[in-house]
Amino acid sequence: MKNAGAATAELVQTVPAESERPFTIEFQGKASAGPSAELPRIELRWLKADGSAAGDPAILKIQPDGLDSAIANGTVPKDSTKVEIHVVAPPKTTTEVKRVSLQHPRTTTVPVKFISEAPGDLNVSEVRIAFEKVVPKAPPIPARGLCTATPPRPRARRKRLMPVTVASAKKKQP
């Protein structure tokens, strides 16, 4: 998205919002800065059912010298029924958009324990584990069919031990 004009350009899409739920907005792409100090950004404008604002917009600024990904988290304001996602390009800027994603993740608390064999400190910063639920799918049966099963090996014969009787001999007394 290239804005060669003198005014700010925006792409807007409206999607449903889940009121008072956590959200994650992610941008993947690159941006180039223009002569003004204004940076390209993603804005989330929360709306009530009647179309009025439900809260302050969430803004994710896209740094021209940053990574190819930017992420922000928050909570959807109360009474929000929809959100407008604005991709904002200030004058004389270029924004290469690969993906913009708004998700409402469901979180699960999982206890994590660390065991150490030596004394010391453990610092863990900004750990984030995520997965997507995918219904497992059985692999297709090959055109040649399934392989034939290998028959089990015969068991090795065990040697049978013969029972041994121990007789004690009595000493004769003189």
C-alpha positions in Angstrom: 0.0 0.0 0.0 1.7 3.1 -1.2 0.5 6.6 -0.3 2.1 9.2 -2.5 -0.5 11.8 -1.7 -0.6 14.6 0.9 -3.4 13.1 3.0 -3.5 10.0 5.2 -4.9 6.9 3.4 -6.8 4.0 5.2 -8.0 0.5 4.4 -10.9 -0.4 6.7 -12.6 -3.8 7.5 -15.3 -4.4 10.1 -15.5 -7.7 11.9 -17.5 -9.0 15.0 -15.9 -8.4 18.4 -16.2 -10.5 21.6 -16.9 -8.1 24.4 -14.6 -8.2 27.4 -12.4 -11.0 25.9 -8.6 -10.9 25.4 -7.5 -10.1 21.9 -4.2 -10.3 19.9 -3.6 -8.1 16.9 -0.7 -9.1 14.6 0.8 -7.3 11.6 3.3 -9.0 9.3 4.9 -6.9 6.6 7.2 -3.9 6.2 6.9 -0.1 6.3 8.9 2.8 5.1 8.7 6.1 6.8 7.8 9.4 5.0 9.0 12.9 5.7 6.6 13.4 8.5 7.1 11.9 12.0 3.8 10.0 11.7 4.3 6.2 11.4 2.1 3.7 9.6 -0.1 1.8 12.0 -3.0 -0.5 12.6 -5.9 0.9 14.6 -8.7 -1.1 16.2 -11.8 1.1 16.7 -14.3 -0.6 19.0 -18.0 0.0 18.3 -21.3 -0.6 20.1 -24.3 -2.1 18.4 -25.6 1.5 17.6 -22.3 2.3 15.9 -21.0 4.7 18.6 -17.5 4.2 20.1 -17.2 1.6 22.8 -13.8 2.6 24.1 -10.4 4.0 23.1 -8.9 2.6 19.9 -6.0 0.2 20.2 -3.0 1.3 18.1 -0.2 -0.8 16.8 2.6 1.3 15.3 4.7 -0.2 12.5 8.4 0.7 12.9 10.2 1.2 9.6 13.4 -0.2 11.0 11.7 -2.9 13.0 11.1 -6.6 12.5 8.7 -7.9 9.9 6.1 -8.6 12.6 4.4 -6.5 15.3 2.0 -7.8 17.9 -0.2 -6.2 20.5 -2.5 -7.7 23.2 -5.4 -6.2 25.2 -9.0 -6.7 26.3 -12.0 -5.9 24.1 -14.0 -3.0 25.8 -17.3 -3.7 27.4 -20.4 -3.5 25.1 -18.3 -3.8 21.9 -20.1 -5.8 19.2 -17.8 -5.0 16.3 -14.4 -3.6 15.6 -13.1 -1.6 12.6 -9.6 -2.6 11.7 -7.8 0.4 10.0 -4.5 0.0 8.2 -3.3 3.6 8.2 -0.7 4.9 5.8 0.4 8.5 6.5 1.4 10.7 3.5 4.5 9.7 1.5 4.8 6.2 3.2 4.7 2.7 1.8 3.4 -0.3 3.8 3.8 -3.8 2.5 1.1 -5.9 4.2 1.5 -9.6 4.2 -1.0 -10.3 6.9 -3.2 -8.6 9.6 -4.7 -10.9 12.1 -7.1 -10.3 15.0 -7.7 -13.2 17.3 -9.6 -13.9 20.5 -7.4 -16.6 22.1 -8.7 -18.8 24.8 -6.1 -19.1 27.5 -5.5 -22.1 29.8 -3.3 -21.9 32.9 -0.7 -24.7 32.9 1.6 -25.1 35.9 5.3 -25.3 35.0 8.0 -26.7 37.4 11.7 -26.5 37.1 14.0 -28.8 38.9 17.7 -28.0 39.4 20.7 -30.0 40.5 22.7 -26.9 41.4 21.8 -23.7 43.3 21.2 -20.5 41.3 18.6 -18.3 39.8 16.4 -19.0 36.8 15.1 -16.0 34.8 12.3 -16.6 32.3 11.1 -13.6 30.3 8.2 -13.2 28.0 7.5 -16.9 27.6 4.5 -17.6 25.3 3.3 -21.0 24.2 0.6 -21.3 21.7 -1.0 -24.0 19.7 -3.9 -24.3 17.4 -6.5 -27.1 17.8 -6.5 -29.2 14.7 -8.7 -32.2 14.3 -6.4 -35.2 13.6 -6.9 -36.8 10.3 -6.0 -40.4 9.4 -3.4 -40.7 6.7 -4.7 -42.1 3.4 -4.1 -45.8 2.6 -1.4 -46.1 -0.1 -2.4 -47.3 -3.5 -0.3 -50.4 -3.0 -2.2 -51.2 0.1 -0.9 -51.7 3.6 2.3 -53.7 4.2 1.9 -57.3 5.4 2.5 -57.9 9.1 5.7 -59.7 10.2 4.9 -62.9 12.1 6.0 -63.0 15.7 9.3 -64.8 16.4 9.0 -68.2 18.1 9.8 -68.1 21.7 13.1 -69.6 22.8 12.7 -72.9 24.7 13.5 -72.8 28.3 15.6 -75.6 29.8 13.6 -77.4 32.4 15.3 -77.9 35.7 14.9 -81.3 37.3 13.9 -81.2 41.0 16.7 -82.1 43.3 16.2 -83.9 46.6 18.8 -83.3 49.2 19.1 -86.1 51.7 21.1 -85.6 54.9 23.3 -88.4 56.1 23.3 -89.2 59.8 26.5 -89.8 61.5 26.9 -93.0 63.4 27.8 -92.6 67.0 30.5 -94.9 68.4 
